[in-house]
């Protein structure tokens, strides 16, 4: 099973995208982890290392998909 990580900041756009991903991803193929960077700021480094520059973003099979521009990771660091 492959891992998928959804990084977000908890805004309404992010939460809507999260729900769509939960419903759309084949749970037999992917294990989806949702990471709220507002409550888990210690995960920002991992998001950056994966190539995430803004949220919401999905990292799937080591490829980053920026879904919409909600907030830059730099903004979440302050």
N, CA, C and O atoms as a GROMACS GRO file, in nm:
protein
  312
    1UNK      N    1   0.085  -0.118   0.000
    1UNK     CA    2   0.000   0.000   0.000
    1UNK      C    3   0.090   0.124   0.000
    1UNK      O    4   0.189   0.129   0.073
    2UNK      N    5   0.054   0.222  -0.081
    2UNK     CA    6   0.129   0.348  -0.088
    2UNK      C    7   0.072   0.448   0.011
    2UNK      O    8  -0.044   0.441   0.050
    3UNK      N    9   0.158   0.541   0.051
    3UNK     CA   10   0.116   0.646   0.143
    3UNK      C   11   0.083   0.773   0.066
    3UNK      O   12   0.149   0.806  -0.032
    4UNK      N   13  -0.018   0.843   0.113
    4UNK     CA   14  -0.054   0.975   0.063
    4UNK      C   15  -0.061   1.066   0.184
    4UNK      O   16  -0.119   1.030   0.287
    5UNK      N   17  -0.001   1.184   0.173
    5UNK     CA   18  -0.004   1.279   0.284
    5UNK      C   19  -0.067   1.408   0.234
    5UNK      O   20  -0.022   1.467   0.137
    6UNK      N   21  -0.172   1.451   0.303
    6UNK     CA   22  -0.241   1.574   0.271
    6UNK      C   23  -0.203   1.678   0.375
    6UNK      O   24  -0.235   1.663   0.493
    7UNK      N   25  -0.135   1.783   0.330
    7UNK     CA   26  -0.094   1.892   0.418
    7UNK      C   27  -0.193   2.006   0.403
    7UNK      O   28  -0.231   2.043   0.292
    8UNK      N   29  -0.235   2.063   0.518
    8UNK     CA   30  -0.330   2.173   0.512
    8UNK      C   31  -0.317   2.261   0.635
    8UNK      O   32  -0.241   2.231   0.728
    9UNK      N   33  -0.392   2.371   0.635
    9UNK     CA   34  -0.385   2.467   0.746
    9UNK      C   35  -0.519   2.482   0.817
    9UNK      O   36  -0.533   2.568   0.904
   10UNK      N   37  -0.615   2.400   0.782
   10UNK     CA   38  -0.742   2.401   0.853
   10UNK      C   39  -0.846   2.499   0.802
   10UNK      O   40  -0.953   2.511   0.862
   11UNK      N   41  -0.819   2.568   0.692
   11UNK     CA   42  -0.916   2.664   0.638
   11UNK      C   43  -1.031   2.587   0.571
   11UNK      O   44  -1.018   2.468   0.545
   12UNK      N   45  -1.142   2.654   0.542
   12UNK     CA   46  -1.255   2.585   0.478
   12UNK      C   47  -1.219   2.520   0.344
   12UNK      O   48  -1.268   2.410   0.315
   13UNK      N   49  -1.135   2.584   0.263
   13UNK     CA   50  -1.094   2.524   0.136
   13UNK      C   51  -1.016   2.396   0.163
   13UNK      O   52  -1.037   2.294   0.096
   14UNK      N   53  -0.926   2.400   0.260
   14UNK     CA   54  -0.846   2.282   0.295
   14UNK      C   55  -0.934   2.168   0.345
   14UNK      O   56  -0.915   2.052   0.305
   15UNK      N   57  -1.028   2.199   0.430
   15UNK     CA   58  -1.114   2.095   0.486
   15UNK      C   59  -1.204   2.034   0.379
   15UNK      O   60  -1.231   1.914   0.382
   16UNK      N   61  -1.249   2.116   0.285
   16UNK     CA   62  -1.328   2.064   0.173
   16UNK      C   63  -1.245   1.972   0.085
   16UNK      O   64  -1.292   1.866   0.044
   17UNK      N   65  -1.121   2.013   0.057
   17UNK     CA   66  -1.031   1.929  -0.023
   17UNK      C   67  -1.001   1.799   0.049
   17UNK      O   68  -0.994   1.693  -0.013
   18UNK      N   69  -0.981   1.806   0.180
   18UNK     CA   70  -0.954   1.686   0.259
   18UNK      C   71  -1.070   1.587   0.247
   18UNK      O   72  -1.048   1.468   0.226
   19UNK      N   73  -1.191   1.636   0.259
   19UNK     CA   74  -1.307   1.546   0.250
   19UNK      C   75  -1.318   1.484   0.112
   19UNK      O   76  -1.352   1.366   0.099
   20UNK      N   77  -1.290   1.563   0.009
   20UNK     CA   78  -1.294   1.509  -0.127
   20UNK      C   79  -1.189   1.401  -0.146
   20UNK      O   80  -1.215   1.300  -0.211
   21UNK      N   81  -1.070   1.422  -0.090
   21UNK     CA   82  -0.965   1.320  -0.102
   21UNK      C   83  -1.002   1.193  -0.028
   21UNK      O   84  -0.979   1.083  -0.079
   22UNK      N   85  -1.058   1.207   0.089
   22UNK     CA   86  -1.100   1.090   0.166
   22UNK      C   87  -1.199   1.006   0.085
   22UNK      O   88  -1.192   0.883   0.084
   23UNK      N   89  -1.290   1.074   0.017
   23UNK     CA   90  -1.391   1.004  -0.062
   23UNK      C   91  -1.337   0.950  -0.194
   23UNK      O   92  -1.387   0.850  -0.245
   24UNK      N   93  -1.236   1.016  -0.251
   24UNK     CA   94  -1.190   0.982  -0.385
   24UNK      C   95  -1.077   0.879  -0.389
   24UNK      O   96  -1.072   0.798  -0.482
   25UNK      N   97  -0.988   0.880  -0.292
   25UNK     CA   98  -0.874   0.789  -0.297
   25UNK      C   99  -0.916   0.645  -0.269
   25UNK      O  100  -0.996   0.618  -0.180
   26UNK      N  101  -0.861   0.556  -0.346
   26UNK     CA  102  -0.885   0.414  -0.325
   26UNK      C  103  -0.812   0.372  -0.198
   26UNK      O  104  -0.689   0.362  -0.197
   27UNK      N  105  -0.887   0.345  -0.093
   27UNK     CA  106  -0.827   0.312   0.036
   27UNK      C  107  -0.760   0.175   0.035
   27UNK      O  108  -0.688   0.140   0.129
   28UNK      N  109  -0.783   0.098  -0.069
   28UNK     CA  110  -0.713  -0.028  -0.086
   28UNK      C  111  -0.573  -0.009  -0.142
   28UNK      O  112  -0.488  -0.097  -0.130
   29UNK      N  113  -0.549   0.108  -0.204
   29UNK     CA  114  -0.419   0.137  -0.264
   29UNK      C  115  -0.338   0.239  -0.185
   29UNK      O  116  -0.215   0.235  -0.185
   30UNK      N  117  -0.408   0.330  -0.117
   30UNK     CA  118  -0.340   0.439  -0.048
   30UNK      C  119  -0.385   0.452   0.097
   30UNK      O  120  -0.504   0.442   0.129
   31UNK      N  121  -0.288   0.476   0.181
   31UNK     CA  122  -0.315   0.510   0.320
   31UNK      C  123  -0.301   0.661   0.330
   31UNK      O  124  -0.192   0.714   0.310
   32UNK      N  125  -0.409   0.732   0.359
   32UNK     CA  126  -0.409   0.878   0.360
   32UNK      C  127  -0.386   0.930   0.501
   32UNK      O  128  -0.459   0.896   0.595
   33UNK      N  129  -0.284   1.014   0.514
   33UNK     CA  130  -0.256   1.083   0.640
   33UNK      C  131  -0.285   1.230   0.618
   33UNK      O  132  -0.238   1.290   0.521
   34UNK      N  133  -0.362   1.289   0.707
   34UNK     CA  134  -0.392   1.431   0.700
   34UNK      C  135  -0.311   1.504   0.806
   34UNK      O  136  -0.316   1.469   0.924
   35UNK      N  137  -0.236   1.606   0.762
   35UNK     CA  138  -0.147   1.679   0.852
   35UNK      C  139  -0.191   1.825   0.855
   35UNK      O  140  -0.177   1.897   0.756
   36UNK      N  141  -0.244   1.868   0.969
   36UNK     CA  142  -0.285   2.007   0.990
   36UNK      C  143  -0.162   2.082   1.041
   36UNK      O  144  -0.124   2.068   1.158
   37UNK      N  145  -0.101   2.162   0.953
   37UNK     CA  146   0.023   2.230   0.990
   37UNK      C  147   0.004   2.340   1.092
   37UNK      O  148   0.100   2.384   1.154
   38UNK      N  149  -0.119   2.386   1.111
   38UNK     CA  150  -0.146   2.484   1.214
   38UNK      C  151  -0.136   2.425   1.354
   38UNK      O  152  -0.094   2.492   1.448
   39UNK      N  153  -0.175   2.298   1.366
   39UNK     CA  154  -0.168   2.231   1.497
   39UNK      C  155  -0.047   2.138   1.507
   39UNK      O  156  -0.015   2.089   1.616
   40UNK      N  157   0.021   2.113   1.394
   40UNK     CA  158   0.139   2.027   1.391
   40UNK      C  159   0.254   2.101   1.321
   40UNK      O  160   0.304   2.053   1.219
   41UNK      N  161   0.296   2.216   1.374
   41UNK     CA  162   0.401   2.292   1.306
   41UNK      C  163   0.534   2.218   1.297
   41UNK      O  164   0.619   2.253   1.215
   42UNK      N  165   0.553   2.118   1.379
   42UNK     CA  166   0.675   2.038   1.372
   42UNK      C  167   0.685   1.957   1.243
   42UNK      O  168   0.790   1.901   1.212
   43UNK      N  169   0.576   1.950   1.167
   43UNK     CA  170   0.574   1.875   1.041
   43UNK      C  171   0.602   1.963   0.919
   43UNK      O  172   0.608   1.914   0.806
   44UNK      N  173   0.620   2.095   0.941
   44UNK     CA  174   0.646   2.186   0.829
   44UNK      C  175   0.776   2.147   0.757
   44UNK      O  176   0.781   2.151   0.634
   45UNK      N  177   0.877   2.109   0.831
   45UNK     CA  178   1.004   2.067   0.770
   45UNK      C  179   0.986   1.948   0.677
   45UNK      O  180   1.045   1.945   0.569
   46UNK      N  181   0.906   1.851   0.716
   46UNK     CA  182   0.880   1.734   0.632
   46UNK      C  183   0.804   1.773   0.507
   46UNK      O  184   0.828   1.721   0.398
   47UNK      N  185   0.710   1.867   0.522
   47UNK     CA  186   0.635   1.916   0.406
   47UNK      C  187   0.729   1.984   0.308
   47UNK      O  188   0.723   1.959   0.187
   48UNK      N  189   0.816   2.070   0.359
   48UNK     CA  190   0.914   2.138   0.273
   48UNK      C  191   1.006   2.038   0.204
   48UNK      O  192   1.035   2.052   0.085
   49UNK      N  193   1.052   1.941   0.278
   49UNK     CA  194   1.142   1.839   0.222
   49UNK      C  195   1.074   1.760   0.110
   49UNK      O  196   1.141   1.715   0.017
   50UNK      N  197   0.943   1.744   0.119
   50UNK     CA  198   0.868   1.673   0.017
   50UNK      C  199   0.842   1.760  -0.106
   50UNK      O  200   0.802   1.709  -0.211
   51UNK      N  201   0.866   1.891  -0.094
   51UNK     CA  202   0.844   1.982  -0.207
   51UNK      C  203   0.721   2.068  -0.197
   51UNK      O  204   0.687   2.140  -0.291
   52UNK      N  205   0.652   2.062  -0.083
   52UNK     CA  206   0.532   2.143  -0.064
   52UNK      C  207   0.573   2.288  -0.043
   52UNK      O  208   0.662   2.317   0.037
   53UNK      N  209   0.510   2.380  -0.116
   53UNK     CA  210   0.538   2.523  -0.099
   53UNK      C  211   0.416   2.600  -0.051
   53UNK      O  212   0.429   2.712   0.000
   54UNK      N  213   0.298   2.539  -0.066
   54UNK     CA  214   0.176   2.602  -0.016
   54UNK      C  215   0.075   2.493   0.015
   54UNK      O  216   0.087   2.379  -0.031
   55UNK      N  217  -0.023   2.529   0.093
   55UNK     CA  218  -0.128   2.434   0.129
   55UNK      C  219  -0.262   2.488   0.080
   55UNK      O  220  -0.280   2.609   0.071
   56UNK      N  221  -0.355   2.401   0.051
   56UNK     CA  222  -0.352   2.255   0.064
   56UNK      C  223  -0.269   2.190  -0.046
   56UNK      O  224  -0.263   2.237  -0.159
   57UNK      N  225  -0.206   2.081  -0.008
   57UNK     CA  226  -0.123   2.005  -0.102
   57UNK      C  227  -0.128   1.857  -0.066
   57UNK      O  228  -0.138   1.820   0.051
   58UNK      N  229  -0.120   1.775  -0.168
   58UNK     CA  230  -0.119   1.630  -0.151
   58UNK      C  231   0.013   1.577  -0.202
   58UNK      O  232   0.055   1.608  -0.313
   59UNK      N  233   0.080   1.496  -0.120
   59UNK     CA  234   0.200   1.425  -0.163
   59UNK      C  235   0.159   1.280  -0.184
   59UNK      O  236   0.121   1.210  -0.091
   60UNK      N  237   0.168   1.239  -0.310
   60UNK     CA  238   0.121   1.106  -0.349
   60UNK      C  239   0.231   1.040  -0.431
   60UNK      O  240   0.270   1.091  -0.536
   61UNK      N  241   0.281   0.927  -0.384
   61UNK     CA  242   0.390   0.857  -0.452
   61UNK      C  243   0.508   0.951  -0.476
   61UNK      O  244   0.567   0.952  -0.584
   62UNK      N  245   0.543   1.030  -0.374
   62UNK     CA  246   0.655   1.123  -0.377
   62UNK      C  247   0.640   1.236  -0.479
   62UNK      O  248   0.739   1.298  -0.517
   63UNK      N  249   0.520   1.262  -0.522
   63UNK     CA  250   0.492   1.372  -0.613
   63UNK      C  251   0.397   1.468  -0.544
   63UNK      O  252   0.300   1.426  -0.481
   64UNK      N  253   0.424   1.599  -0.555
   64UNK     CA  254   0.344   1.700  -0.487
   64UNK      C  255   0.238   1.754  -0.583
   64UNK      O  256   0.267   1.789  -0.697
   65UNK      N  257   0.116   1.760  -0.533
   65UNK     CA  258   0.005   1.820  -0.606
   65UNK      C  259  -0.048   1.936  -0.523
   65UNK      O  260  -0.109   1.916  -0.418
   66UNK      N  261  -0.023   2.058  -0.570
   66UNK     CA  262  -0.075   2.176  -0.502
   66UNK      C  263  -0.218   2.196  -0.551
   66UNK      O  264  -0.241   2.225  -0.668
   67UNK      N  265  -0.313   2.181  -0.461
   67UNK     CA  266  -0.454   2.179  -0.496
   67UNK      C  267  -0.509   2.319  -0.518
   67UNK      O  268  -0.587   2.341  -0.611
   68UNK      N  269  -0.471   2.411  -0.436
   68UNK     CA  270  -0.519   2.548  -0.442
   68UNK      C  271  -0.419   2.629  -0.360
   68UNK      O  272  -0.346   2.572  -0.279
   69UNK      N  273  -0.414   2.758  -0.379
   69UNK     CA  274  -0.323   2.836  -0.297
   69UNK      C  275  -0.401   2.893  -0.180
   69UNK      O  276  -0.476   2.990  -0.195
   70UNK      N  277  -0.384   2.832  -0.064
   70UNK     CA  278  -0.450   2.879   0.056
   70UNK      C  279  -0.354   2.958   0.143
   70UNK      O  280  -0.389   3.065   0.193
   71UNK      N  281  -0.233   2.906   0.162
   71UNK     CA  282  -0.130   2.973   0.242
   71UNK      C  283   0.006   2.918   0.204
   71UNK      O  284   0.021   2.798   0.180
   72UNK      N  285   0.104   3.006   0.200
   72UNK     CA  286   0.241   2.963   0.176
   72UNK      C  287   0.296   2.901   0.305
   72UNK      O  288   0.258   2.942   0.415
   73UNK      N  289   0.385   2.804   0.291
   73UNK     CA  290   0.444   2.744   0.411
   73UNK      C  291   0.519   2.848   0.492
   73UNK      O  292   0.521   2.841   0.615
   74UNK      N  293   0.580   2.944   0.426
   74UNK     CA  294   0.652   3.051   0.498
   74UNK      C  295   0.559   3.126   0.591
   74UNK      O  296   0.600   3.169   0.698
   75UNK      N  297   0.433   3.144   0.551
   75UNK     CA  298   0.335   3.212   0.636
   75UNK      C  299   0.300   3.130   0.759
   75UNK      O  300   0.266   3.186   0.863
   76UNK      N  301   0.307   3.000   0.748
   76UNK     CA  302   0.273   2.913   0.861
   76UNK      C  303   0.384   2.906   0.965
   76UNK      O  304   0.361   2.865   1.079
   77UNK      N  305   0.504   2.946   0.926
   77UNK     CA  306   0.616   2.943   1.019
   77UNK      C  307   0.612   3.056   1.120
   77UNK      O  308   0.671   3.046   1.227
   78UNK      N  309   0.543   3.164   1.087
   78UNK     CA  310   0.543   3.281   1.178
   78UNK      C  311   0.438   3.272   1.286
   78UNK      O  312   0.428   3.362   1.369
   0.00000   0.00000   0.00000
